[in-house]
Amino acid sequence: MVSIIGLMSVIAIPSFQKARLRSKVNATANDFRVFHDAFQQYAMEAGGFSSDFAAPGVLPSYMSAYINSNRWSRRPETGGMWLYKCTAWASLDYRPAIGIVGPVGNLPDANMMLELDRTIDDGNLATGSFVRFTVTQYYMYLDQ
């Protein structure tokens, strides 16, 4: 009897952990899609993306008509905090992006971020529209 319960738990626990990971990744992917669409709507109505941004977890004030500030300030399931940025990147081009950034103690989970990239982009954090900028910063470009 004990061996049957042990065998069942050996089978069930990894499945549960995988389902939990998928659930967190899917929730974050959905938030990215909602936020992406909201920033796109703003850019269409305003004639472009704003260069103004706020601190991590703080919704830029001009986006309050497009995104619920409580949803933006809530931490993503993958860890980190939401951030909008329109600044010079490695190519020195100014590019708008929404991202998940991690302060010490709340870093984005690297495995979840790779799984998130597989879900919303090309599965490679070095290429595509969703990229790892630094160990603590992951961004989705809005202009692609």
Sequence and secondary structure as in RCSB ss.txt:
>XXXX:A:sequence
MVSIIGLMSVIAIPSFQKARLRSKVNATANDFRVFHDAFQQYAMEAGGFSSDFAAPGVLPSYMSAYINSNRWSRR
PETGGMWLYKCTAWASLDYRPAIGIVGPVGNLPDANMMLELDRTIDDGNLATGSFVRFTVTQYYMYLDQ
>XXXX:A:secstr
 HHHHHHHHHHHHHHHHHHHHHHHHHHHHHHHHHHHHHHHHHHHHHTS  S   STT   GGGTTTS HHHHHS 
 TTSSEEEEEEEE TTS EEEEEEEE  TT    HHHHHHHHHHHS S TTSSSEEEEETTEEEEES  
